Amino acid sequence: MSAQILLVEDDRSIAAVIGEALREEGYEVVPCASIARRDELLAAHHYDVMVTDVMLTDGDGLASMAAVRE
């Protein structure tokens, strides 16, 4: 079973490149494009790793990490 990575990136081309590179290494990648969607996904499922953009359309990916830790 491969590790599941939640990829939070609002730029489709960047998300595609990062996602493809991770898949080639054998990871399962679940992409999302906003903090709101990230929070929905995290409430419903456990991920082994999360990779996040800093500046997202609906906020700062790093500043919102405190909510993720809780």
Secondary structure, DSSP 8 states (H G I E B T S, - for coil): ---EEEEE-S-HHHHHHHHHHHHHTT-EEEEE-SHHHHHHHHHH---SEEEE-SEETTEETTTTHHHHH-
